[in-house]
């Protein structure tokens, strides 16, 4: 192995949570409450078989419904659930869409794990499963939880980013957080199509955006030119998500993002962005 053996990542003993046997969907159905309100918790597993230090969250959003859903993953007994992952956005692009997120997170053996969701459309539903991994000898400990950054609960969408009117030029920054509430060991992210005539959902082309930190007017780019496209009206970046980046961000940090477009059909279009700080 180039560079020798790692002392960070060595996973084992994958355990499925919320994966159902038989016909129909193979994941647990999660139903939203009224518009932009969380629904009830649905159990994914009654008791984890082993310690978990890394999780993969899998969300399938059917074609029917609104623009996006936001999923919480919680732990605890029925009626006493505590969310340890908040508002993971899964978007709908007029066809069933699957999104997958993978990141370090600790869940002790014997823990009950559940999920709940909200949507811009009342009583909308999605399918959720989680795969938990224990660690090998060299595996680092997982994190304690995940905070959503830039999520707008009133619309179940991320912070609006408007790409520049000039091709190949970055637009103005949109603030995701004025001051992060705690230290993060890294982050991942999710995109959504927003709404209205200028939404990236209805346009063609390749776009990219920067994630930056610092005061307004003095932003420093820490994650440059994350590319995404929209061929045939399907937006993607990975699976419309930003894979986990182990880039530390200290408490009290302002986070902002800006975007640009590659062709005239995407000028002045918009998309939504939510980051997820892992702590």
C-alpha positions as CSV (number, residue, x, y, z in Angstrom):
1,X,0.0,0.0,0.0
2,X,1.5,3.4,-0.9
3,X,2.5,5.3,2.2
4,X,2.1,2.3,4.5
5,X,-0.9,1.2,6.6
6,X,-3.5,3.8,7.7
7,X,-4.3,4.4,11.3
8,X,-7.7,6.0,10.5
9,X,-10.0,3.8,8.4
10,X,-10.4,0.0,8.8
11,X,-14.1,-1.0,8.8
12,X,-15.7,-4.4,9.4
13,X,-19.0,-6.1,10.5
14,X,-21.5,-4.2,8.3
15,X,-25.0,-4.3,9.8
16,X,-28.1,-3.3,7.9
17,X,-30.8,-1.2,9.6
18,X,-34.1,-0.7,8.0
19,X,-33.5,-3.1,5.2
20,X,-36.7,-5.2,4.7
21,X,-37.0,-8.6,3.2
22,X,-39.8,-9.6,0.7
23,X,-41.5,-7.8,-2.1
24,X,-42.1,-4.1,-2.6
25,X,-39.6,-1.6,-1.2
26,X,-36.5,-3.1,0.5
27,X,-36.1,-0.1,2.9
28,X,-38.2,1.2,5.8
29,X,-41.0,3.6,4.7
30,X,-40.8,7.0,6.4
31,X,-43.8,9.4,6.2
32,X,-43.7,13.1,6.7
33,X,-46.1,15.1,8.8
34,X,-48.0,18.2,7.4
35,X,-46.1,20.4,5.0
36,X,-42.6,21.2,6.4
37,X,-43.3,19.4,9.7
38,X,-41.5,16.2,10.9
39,X,-43.6,13.0,10.9
40,X,-43.4,10.2,13.5
41,X,-40.3,8.1,14.1
42,X,-40.1,4.7,12.4
43,X,-37.8,2.1,13.8
44,X,-34.9,0.9,11.6
45,X,-33.5,-1.6,14.1
46,X,-34.5,-2.5,17.7
47,X,-30.9,-3.1,18.9
48,X,-27.6,-2.8,17.1
49,X,-25.7,-6.1,17.2
50,X,-22.3,-4.4,17.6
51,X,-20.6,-1.1,18.1
52,X,-20.8,1.2,15.1
53,X,-18.2,3.8,14.2
54,X,-19.1,4.5,10.6
55,X,-22.6,4.8,8.9
56,X,-23.9,4.9,5.4
57,X,-27.4,6.5,5.1
58,X,-29.4,5.5,2.0
59,X,-32.6,7.5,1.0
60,X,-34.8,6.7,-1.9
61,X,-37.3,9.4,-2.8
62,X,-40.1,8.3,-5.2
63,X,-41.2,10.5,-8.1
64,X,-44.4,11.7,-6.6
65,X,-44.3,14.5,-4.0
66,X,-42.5,17.8,-3.6
67,X,-39.0,19.0,-4.4
68,X,-37.2,17.6,-1.4
69,X,-37.4,15.7,1.9
70,X,-35.3,16.0,5.0
71,X,-34.5,12.9,7.1
72,X,-33.4,12.7,10.7
73,X,-31.7,9.6,12.2
74,X,-32.3,9.1,15.9
75,X,-31.4,6.8,18.7
76,X,-33.4,5.9,21.9
77,X,-36.4,4.0,23.0
78,X,-39.8,4.6,21.4
79,X,-41.1,8.0,22.4
80,X,-37.7,9.1,23.7
81,X,-35.8,9.3,20.4
82,X,-32.9,11.9,20.1
83,X,-31.8,13.0,16.6
84,X,-28.1,12.4,16.1
85,X,-28.2,13.3,12.4
86,X,-30.4,16.3,11.4
87,X,-32.1,17.1,8.1
88,X,-30.3,15.1,5.4
89,X,-31.9,16.4,2.2
90,X,-33.0,14.0,-0.5
91,X,-34.2,15.7,-3.7
92,X,-36.8,14.6,-6.2
93,X,-36.1,15.3,-9.9
94,X,-39.4,14.1,-11.3
95,X,-38.2,10.5,-11.2
96,X,-37.3,8.2,-8.2
97,X,-34.0,9.4,-6.9
98,X,-31.6,7.6,-4.6
99,X,-29.0,9.4,-2.4
100,X,-26.3,7.9,-0.3
101,X,-24.1,9.5,2.4
102,X,-21.2,7.9,4.3
103,X,-19.4,9.4,7.3
104,X,-17.9,8.5,10.8
105,X,-20.5,8.2,13.6
106,X,-20.4,6.2,16.8
107,X,-23.5,4.2,17.9
108,X,-23.0,1.7,20.8
109,X,-24.1,-1.9,20.6
110,X,-27.6,-2.5,21.8
111,X,-29.0,0.9,20.5
112,X,-32.4,1.3,19.0
113,X,-32.1,3.4,15.7
114,X,-35.1,5.2,14.0
115,X,-35.7,7.7,11.3
116,X,-38.3,10.5,10.6
117,X,-38.7,13.0,7.8
118,X,-40.4,16.2,6.7
119,X,-41.3,17.4,3.2
120,X,-42.6,20.5,1.5
121,X,-45.6,18.3,0.6
122,X,-47.7,17.0,3.5
123,X,-47.7,13.2,4.2
124,X,-45.0,12.6,1.5
125,X,-42.9,9.4,2.0
126,X,-39.4,8.1,1.3
127,X,-37.5,4.9,2.0
128,X,-34.6,4.9,4.4
129,X,-32.0,2.4,5.4
130,X,-28.7,2.7,7.3
131,X,-25.6,0.5,7.1
132,X,-23.5,0.6,10.3
133,X,-19.9,-0.6,10.4
134,X,-17.7,-1.5,13.3
135,X,-14.0,-0.8,13.3
136,X,-10.9,-2.9,12.9
137,X,-7.8,-2.6,15.0
138,X,-6.6,0.7,13.4
139,X,-10.0,2.3,13.0
140,X,-10.5,5.8,14.6
141,X,-13.5,6.4,16.8
142,X,-16.6,7.7,15.2
143,X,-18.1,11.1,15.8
144,X,-20.9,12.0,18.2
145,X,-23.4,13.5,15.8
146,X,-24.2,15.6,12.8
147,X,-25.5,19.2,12.5
148,X,-27.3,20.6,9.4
149,X,-25.8,23.9,8.3
150,X,-27.9,26.1,5.9
151,X,-31.0,24.0,6.1
152,X,-34.3,26.0,5.9
153,X,-36.9,24.2,7.9
154,X,-39.8,26.4,6.7
155,X,-39.3,25.2,3.1
156,X,-37.5,21.8,3.5
157,X,-34.7,23.2,1.2
158,X,-31.2,24.3,1.6
159,X,-29.8,27.9,1.4
160,X,-30.4,29.5,-2.0
161,X,-27.3,29.9,-4.2
162,X,-27.5,32.0,-7.3
163,X,-24.9,31.4,-10.0
164,X,-23.3,34.4,-11.6
165,X,-24.8,36.2,-14.7
166,X,-21.4,36.0,-16.4
167,X,-20.2,32.7,-17.8
168,X,-17.3,31.3,-15.8
169,X,-17.5,33.9,-13.1
170,X,-18.4,33.1,-9.5
171,X,-21.5,34.9,-8.1
172,X,-22.0,36.5,-4.8
173,X,-21.6,34.5,-1.6
174,X,-24.7,33.2,0.2
175,X,-24.2,32.6,4.0
176,X,-24.8,29.1,5.3
177,X,-23.9,29.8,8.9
178,X,-23.0,33.1,10.6
179,X,-21.2,31.2,13.4
180,X,-20.9,27.5,13.7
181,X,-22.1,26.3,17.1
182,X,-19.3,23.8,17.7
183,X,-16.1,22.3,16.3
184,X,-16.5,20.0,13.4
185,X,-14.1,17.3,12.3
186,X,-15.4,17.6,8.7
187,X,-18.6,17.8,6.7
188,X,-20.6,16.4,3.8
189,X,-23.4,18.1,1.9
190,X,-26.5,17.8,-0.2
191,X,-28.0,19.8,-3.1
192,X,-31.6,20.5,-4.0
193,X,-33.3,22.1,-7.0
194,X,-35.1,24.9,-5.3
195,X,-38.2,26.2,-7.1
196,X,-39.3,28.7,-9.6
197,X,-38.4,29.4,-13.2
198,X,-34.7,29.9,-12.6
199,X,-34.2,26.6,-10.7
200,X,-31.3,24.5,-11.9
201,X,-33.9,21.7,-12.2
202,X,-35.1,23.1,-15.5
203,X,-31.8,24.0,-17.1
204,X,-28.9,22.2,-18.9
205,X,-25.2,22.5,-18.3
206,X,-22.3,22.0,-15.9
207,X,-21.9,24.3,-12.9
208,X,-19.6,24.4,-9.9
209,X,-19.5,26.1,-6.5
210,X,-17.0,27.0,-3.8
211,X,-17.4,26.4,0.0
212,X,-15.6,29.2,2.0
213,X,-15.0,30.4,5.5
214,X,-14.4,33.9,6.9
215,X,-16.1,37.2,7.4
216,X,-18.3,38.7,4.6
217,X,-16.0,40.2,2.0
218,X,-12.9,38.3,3.3
219,X,-14.0,34.7,2.5
220,X,-11.3,32.0,2.0
221,X,-12.1,29.1,-0.2
222,X,-11.6,25.7,1.5
223,X,-13.4,23.5,-1.0
224,X,-13.1,24.9,-4.6
225,X,-15.0,24.2,-7.8
226,X,-17.3,21.3,-6.8
227,X,-18.8,20.4,-10.1
228,X,-22.3,19.3,-10.8
229,X,-24.4,19.1,-13.9
230,X,-28.0,18.8,-15.1
231,X,-28.2,16.6,-18.2
232,X,-31.8,16.0,-19.3
233,X,-33.0,17.9,-16.3
234,X,-31.3,15.7,-13.7
235,X,-29.0,17.5,-11.4
236,X,-26.1,15.5,-9.9
237,X,-23.0,15.9,-7.9
238,X,-22.0,12.4,-6.9
239,X,-25.5,11.3,-6.1
240,X,-26.6,14.9,-5.5
241,X,-24.4,14.9,-2.5
242,X,-20.9,16.1,-1.4
243,X,-19.0,13.1,-0.1
244,X,-17.6,13.4,3.5
245,X,-14.6,15.8,3.6
246,X,-12.4,15.4,6.8
247,X,-11.7,19.2,6.8
248,X,-11.9,20.6,10.3
249,X,-13.9,23.7,10.9
250,X,-13.7,25.4,14.4
251,X,-16.6,26.7,16.4
252,X,-17.6,30.3,15.7
253,X,-16.7,30.0,11.9
254,X,-18.8,31.8,9.2
255,X,-19.5,29.5,6.3
256,X,-20.6,30.7,2.8
257,X,-20.9,29.4,-0.7
258,X,-21.0,30.8,-4.3
259,X,-21.5,29.3,-7.7
260,X,-20.8,29.8,-11.5
261,X,-22.2,28.4,-14.7
262,X,-20.7,27.0,-17.9
263,X,-23.2,27.9,-20.6
264,X,-25.8,30.5,-21.3
265,X,-28.8,28.2,-20.5
266,X,-27.7,28.2,-16.8
267,X,-27.1,32.0,-16.3
268,X,-28.8,33.4,-13.2
269,X,-30.1,29.9,-12.2
270,X,-30.3,28.8,-8.6
271,X,-29.8,25.7,-6.5
272,X,-30.0,24.9,-2.8
273,X,-27.1,23.8,-0.6
274,X,-27.0,22.3,2.9
275,X,-23.8,21.2,4.6
276,X,-23.6,18.7,7.5
277,X,-21.0,19.3,10.2
278,X,-19.7,16.1,11.8
279,X,-18.8,16.6,15.5
